[in-house]
């Protein structure tokens, strides 16, 4: 990660904090004051390990990690998901890590972010595990609450890791895992993609790295994991649960307390001069990493409806989850409404979607507002869908999980295109 960190600092700059900072609230307060900056906390009161945050809290930084421009992020993710590349290089722990020892979370600068939090949370940890039945590997990011020096409770939603754990628990066996903290943002991004349970996110990451990514063979668990600043080895215990939460989620509101599985850690490996990557809950890094990989799902669904779709964005103002903008090259008068319905179906958490022409920059909030101001006639161009299943993260949703979804067709009428021509773009 350090090579990329240096390149990131050279291109975008960094806020370096030299004064002593506590992991309890103080560090998070500084991160909130610099929402789109790369921040390095060099002197942590409770740990010898510095904290870095903001590796991918803007689309520009993510584009830099993928060697592209902002508009090119989605095509690269789509291609990586379609053509994952098997990993050829496997390194030994001793070749990469200076320190290997018994796991002790008290040595890591795990942050407590907000006053009502359930405790200190790992927020950038990627869990690597294998399906007990098929052996397929999964890599996915999860929030983990520190219980003591070698135990965590982990929030697992019903996807791949959840399925692996359920299968192991049915056999009354622990599920071996490794947790990687502090990795190249391109690798981290790949672990958040939505791919079939039979696929491997690390092979998607290898595609992002043009086939040049290596992995590390763990010592106590039979897993190969991406190179990271810190690797923890352990297992998810069968039949054990603990309170997880409260935790501030994407919408900057508290999620509820749940009973979640317990992880027992056995060993940890630290690079020389290791750094700890902290993701601020509800910050831009959290939002982009969770939401941006959903954009290909919307794009592909819309493409099946309107092949001339140009790009899709889940907007930062919509928490990268509840609001989308879709750019199309309009060919028939009904395209806008068809795109709305396809987008809302593709990402069930989506609450509001706006469809625009290709002359609108969907990454520019002012341009989106311009399209809505000049190209929308409310009685013709707004679609309202009441009592639809929405997002559990939406504080406005009803107790039964339903909400009202809205689609806005902000495209130009085909029979009046000249009336809506943007003079500043054509002269």
C-alpha positions in Angstrom: 0.0 0.0 0.0 2.8 2.4 0.7 3.9 2.8 -2.9 0.4 3.7 -3.8 0.1 6.0 -0.7 3.2 7.9 -1.8 1.8 8.3 -5.3 -1.5 9.4 -3.9 0.1 12.0 -1.7 2.2 13.3 -4.6 -0.9 13.7 -6.8 -3.6 14.9 -4.3 -1.6 16.0 -1.3 -2.2 14.9 2.3 -3.1 16.2 5.7 -0.4 15.0 8.1 -1.2 15.3 11.8 1.9 15.1 14.0 0.4 15.8 17.4 -0.7 12.9 19.6 -4.2 11.8 18.9 -6.5 9.4 20.8 -8.3 6.6 19.1 -11.4 7.4 21.2 -13.4 10.0 19.3 -10.4 12.4 18.7 -9.1 10.7 15.6 -12.6 10.4 14.1 -13.2 14.1 14.7 -10.1 15.0 12.7 -11.3 12.7 9.9 -14.7 14.4 9.8 -13.0 17.8 9.5 -11.2 16.6 6.3 -14.0 14.6 4.5 -12.3 14.4 1.0 -8.6 14.6 2.0 -6.0 11.9 2.5 -5.3 12.1 6.2 -2.3 10.5 8.1 -2.4 10.5 11.9 1.3 10.0 12.7 1.2 9.9 16.5 -1.5 7.7 18.1 -1.7 7.7 21.8 -2.7 4.1 22.2 -0.6 2.5 19.5 2.7 2.7 17.8 1.0 2.2 14.5 -0.1 5.3 12.5 -3.6 5.7 11.0 -4.3 6.5 7.4 -7.7 7.4 6.0 -9.2 8.8 2.8 -7.4 6.4 0.4 -10.5 6.3 -1.7 -12.9 9.0 -0.5 -13.2 10.6 -3.9 -13.9 9.2 -7.4 -10.7 10.8 -8.6 -8.6 8.8 -6.1 -10.4 5.6 -7.1 -9.9 6.4 -10.8 -6.2 6.9 -10.0 -6.0 3.5 -8.4 -7.5 2.0 -11.6 -5.3 4.1 -13.9 -8.3 5.7 -15.5 -10.5 8.8 -15.4 -13.7 9.2 -13.3 -16.0 8.3 -16.3 -13.8 5.2 -16.9 -14.4 3.6 -13.5 -17.6 1.8 -14.3 -16.3 0.2 -17.6 -13.2 -1.1 -15.7 -15.4 -2.6 -12.9 -17.7 -4.2 -15.5 -14.7 -5.7 -17.4 -13.1 -7.0 -14.2 -16.3 -8.7 -13.2 -16.6 -10.3 -16.6 -13.0 -11.4 -17.0 -11.5 -12.3 -13.6 -7.9 -13.4 -13.8 -6.5 -16.3 -11.8 -3.7 -15.4 -9.4 -0.3 -16.9 -10.2 2.0 -15.5 -7.5 1.9 -16.8 -3.9 4.3 -15.4 -1.3 5.2 -16.8 2.1 4.4 -14.7 5.2 8.0 -14.5 6.1 8.8 -12.9 2.7 6.4 -10.0 3.4 6.0 -9.5 7.1 8.5 -8.4 9.6 6.4 -9.3 12.7 4.3 -12.4 13.2 2.9 -13.0 16.6 -0.2 -13.9 18.7 -3.1 -11.8 17.8 -3.6 -8.8 20.1 -6.1 -6.1 19.0 -4.9 -3.8 21.8 -1.8 -3.2 19.7 -3.8 -1.8 16.8 -5.2 1.8 16.7 -8.8 0.7 16.3 -11.0 3.8 16.4 -14.1 4.6 18.3 -15.9 7.0 16.1 -19.1 8.4 17.7 -20.4 8.8 21.2 -23.2 6.1 21.0 -21.0 3.5 19.2 -21.0 0.0 20.6 -17.2 0.3 21.0 -14.1 0.4 18.8 -14.7 -0.8 15.2 -12.5 -2.3 12.5 -14.0 -0.6 9.4 -11.6 -1.4 6.5 -11.1 -5.1 7.3 -11.6 -7.5 4.4 -12.6 -11.0 5.5 -11.2 -13.9 3.3 -12.9 -17.3 3.7 -13.6 -20.4 1.7 -16.9 -22.2 1.1 -16.8 -25.4 3.3 -18.6 -27.3 0.5 -17.0 -26.0 -2.8 -13.8 -24.4 -1.6 -14.6 -21.2 -3.5 -12.9 -18.2 -2.0 -14.7 -15.0 -1.0 -13.3 -11.7 0.0 -15.7 -9.0 1.4 -15.5 -6.0 3.7 -17.3 -6.1 7.0 -17.6 -3.9 10.1 -16.2 -5.6 13.2 -16.7 -4.6 16.8 -13.9 -5.3 19.2 -15.0 -7.4 22.1 -11.5 -8.0 23.7 -7.9 -8.5 22.7 -8.6 -11.4 20.4 -12.4 -11.5 19.8 -14.7 -9.5 17.5 -18.3 -9.6 16.5 -19.0 -9.1 12.8 -22.0 -7.8 10.9 -22.7 -10.3 8.2 -25.6 -9.7 5.7 -27.1 -12.6 3.8 -24.6 -12.9 1.0 -21.6 -15.1 0.4 -19.8 -15.0 3.7 -23.1 -15.5 5.5 -23.7 -18.6 3.4 -20.3 -20.0 4.2 -20.8 -19.4 7.9 -24.2 -21.1 7.8 -22.8 -24.1 6.1 -19.9 -24.4 8.6 -22.3 -23.9 11.5 -24.5 -26.7 10.2 -21.5 -29.0 10.5 -20.8 -27.5 14.0 -17.4 -26.4 12.7 -15.6 -23.1 12.9 -15.1 -21.2 9.6 -11.4 -20.3 9.1 -10.9 -16.7 8.1 -8.2 -14.1 7.6 -8.7 -10.3 7.9 -6.7 -8.0 5.7 -6.3 -4.3 6.7 -4.6 -1.7 4.6 -4.4 -2.7 1.0 -4.2 -1.1 -2.4 -7.6 0.7 -3.1 -8.0 -1.2 -6.4 -7.9 -4.5 -4.4 -10.2 -3.1 -1.7 -12.7 -2.0 -4.4 -12.8 -5.5 -5.9 -13.8 -7.0 -2.6 -17.0 -4.9 -2.6 -18.2 -6.0 -6.1 -21.4 -8.0 -6.4 -20.4 -11.2 -8.3 -21.9 -14.7 -8.2 -21.1 -16.9 -5.2 -19.1 -19.2 -7.5 -16.7 -16.4 -8.4 -13.7 -15.0 -6.6 -13.4 -11.3 -5.8 -9.6 -11.6 -5.6 -9.5 -12.7 -9.2 -11.5 -9.5 -10.0 -8.9 -7.6 -8.1 -6.2 -9.3 -10.2 -7.9 -8.1 -13.3 -7.8 -4.5 -11.9 -4.1 -5.0 -11.4 -3.6 -6.3 -15.0 -2.8 -9.8 -13.7 0.1 -8.7 -11.5 -1.4 -9.1 -8.1 0.1 -11.6 -5.7 -1.3 -13.3 -2.5 0.2 -14.4 0.8 -0.2 -17.9 2.2 -1.4 -17.7 5.8 0.3 -19.8 8.6 -2.5 -21.0 10.9 -5.4 -21.1 8.4 -5.3 -22.6 4.9 -6.1 -19.4 3.1 -4.3 -17.2 0.6 -5.0 -13.5 1.1 -4.1 -10.2 -0.7 -1.0 -8.4 0.5 -2.0 -5.9 3.2 -0.4 -3.8 6.0 -1.9 -6.1 8.6 -3.2 -9.6 8.4 -5.2 -11.3 11.2 -5.8 -15.1 11.2 -8.7 -16.7 13.1 -12.1 -18.3 12.8 -15.8 -17.6 13.1 -17.0 -19.7 16.0 -20.0 -21.9 15.5 -23.1 -21.2 17.6 -21.7 -18.1 19.3 -23.3 -14.6 19.0 -22.7 -11.2 20.6 -24.3 -7.8 20.5 -23.1 -5.8 17.4 -23.8 -2.1 17.4 -24.9 0.6 17.6 -23.0 1.7 14.5 -23.3 4.7 12.2 -24.3 3.5 8.7 -24.2 5.1 5.2 -27.1 7.5 5.9 -25.3 9.1 8.9 -27.9 7.5 11.3 -27.5 4.7 13.8 -28.1 1.1 12.8 -29.8 -1.2 15.3 -28.1 -3.6 17.7 -28.1 -7.2 16.5 -26.8 -10.6 17.7 -24.0 -11.4 15.3 -21.3 -14.1 14.9 -18.1 -14.0 17.0 -14.6 -14.2 15.5 -11.7 -15.6 17.5 -8.3 -14.4 16.4 -5.1 -16.5 16.7 -2.3 -14.7 14.9 -1.4 -11.4 13.4 1.2 -10.3 10.8 2.4 -6.7 10.5 4.6 -5.2 7.8 7.6 -3.2 8.8 6.3 0.3 9.7 2.8 -0.9 9.2 -0.1 1.6 8.8 -3.7 1.0 9.9 -6.4 2.0 7.4 -9.5 3.5 9.1 -12.7 4.2 7.1 -14.9 6.8 8.8 -18.5 5.5 9.1 -20.8 7.6 6.9 -17.9 9.3 5.3 -17.3 9.5 1.6 -14.9 6.5 1.7 -17.6 4.4 3.3 -20.2 5.6 0.8 -18.1 5.1 -2.3 -16.8 1.7 -1.4 -20.3 0.4 -0.6 -22.2 2.1 -3.4 -19.9 2.5 -6.4 -19.7 -1.3 -7.1 -23.5 -1.4 -7.4 -23.4 1.0 -10.4 -22.4 -1.8 -12.8 -25.5 -3.8 -11.8 -27.7 -0.8 -12.6 -25.8 -0.1 -15.9 -26.2 -3.7 -17.1 -29.9 -3.8 -16.3 -30.5 -0.5 -18.1 -28.4 -1.6 -21.0 -30.7 -4.6 -21.5 -33.6 -2.0 -21.8 -31.9 0.9 -23.6 -28.6 -0.2 -25.2 -27.4 3.4 -25.6 -26.9 3.9 -21.9 -23.8 6.0 -21.4 -23.0 5.8 -17.6 -24.5 5.5 -14.2 -23.7 7.1 -10.9 -25.0 6.6 -7.3 -24.6 10.1 -6.0 -22.6 11.0 -2.9 -25.5 13.2 -1.8 -27.7 10.2 -1.9 -25.2 8.3 0.3 -24.1 6.4 -2.8 -27.1 4.1 -2.2 -30.5 5.9 -2.4 -30.1 8.2 -5.4 -28.9 7.4 -8.9 -28.4 9.4 -12.1 -28.4 7.6 -15.5 -27.1 9.1 -18.7 -28.5 7.8 -22.0 -28.5 8.6 -25.7 -32.2 8.9 -26.2 -33.6 7.2 -29.3 -37.3 6.8 -28.6 -39.7 9.0 -26.6 -40.3 6.3 -23.9 -36.7 5.6 -23.2 -36.5 7.7 -20.1 -39.4 6.0 -18.3 -38.1 2.5 -19.2 -34.7 3.4 -17.8 -36.3 4.5 -14.6 -38.1 1.2 -14.1 -35.0 -0.8 -15.0 -32.8 1.1 -12.6 -35.2 0.9 -9.7 -35.6 -2.9 -10.2 -31.8 -3.5 -10.6 -30.9 -1.9 -7.2 -33.8 -2.5 -4.8 -32.5 0.0 -2.3 -32.7 2.8 -4.9 -35.2 5.4 -3.8 -34.9 8.2 -6.4 -33.5 8.1 -10.0 -33.1 10.8 -12.6 -32.5 10.0 -16.3 -30.6 12.6 -18.4 -29.2 13.1 -21.9 -25.6 12.6 -22.8 -24.9 16.3 -22.7 -25.4 16.3 -18.9 -22.4 15.5 -16.7 -23.9 13.1 -14.2 -20.9 13.5 -11.9 -21.7 17.2 -11.6 -24.6 18.0 -9.1 -25.2 21.4 -10.7 -25.5 19.9 -14.2 -28.1 17.4 -12.8 -30.1 20.1 -11.2 -29.9 22.1 -14.5 -31.4 19.1 -16.3 -34.2 18.8 -13.8 -34.9 22.5 -13.9 -35.1 22.9 -17.7 -36.3 19.5 -18.9 -38.8 18.3 -16.4 -42.6 18.8 -16.6 -43.9 17.3 -13.4 -47.2 15.9 -14.6 -45.5 14.2 -17.6 -42.0 13.3 -16.4 -42.2 12.1 -12.8 -43.1 8.5 -12.0 -44.2 7.8 -8.4 -44.2 4.2 -7.1 -45.8 4.0 -3.6 -45.4 1.1 -1.1 -42.3 -0.4 -2.8 -39.8 -2.4 -0.9 -36.9 0.0 -0.1 -33.6 0.1 1.8 -33.2 -0.9 5.4 -30.7 2.1 5.6 -33.4 4.6 4.7 -34.6 6.3 7.9 -37.8 7.5 6.1 -38.9 4.0 5.2 -41.9 2.6 7.0 -41.6 0.0 9.7 -42.6 -2.7 7.2 -39.6 -1.7 5.0 -41.6 -0.1 2.3 -41.2 3.4 0.9 -42.2 5.6 -2.1 -39.9 5.5 -5.1 -39.6 8.3 -7.6 -38.2 8.4 -11.1 -37.6 11.7 -13.0 -37.3 11.8 -16.8 -35.0 14.8 -17.3 -34.3 14.0 -21.0 -35.2 16.3 -23.9 -38.4 15.6 -25.9 -37.2 14.2 -29.3 -39.6 16.4 -31.3 -38.3 19.6 -29.6 -34.5 18.9 -29.3 -33.6 22.2 -30.8 -35.5 24.1 -28.1 -33.3 22.5 -25.4 -29.9 22.8 -27.1 -27.3 24.1 -24.7 -25.7 27.0 -26.6 -22.6 27.1 -24.5 -21.8 23.5 -25.4 -22.4 23.9 -29.2 -20.5 27.2 -30.0 
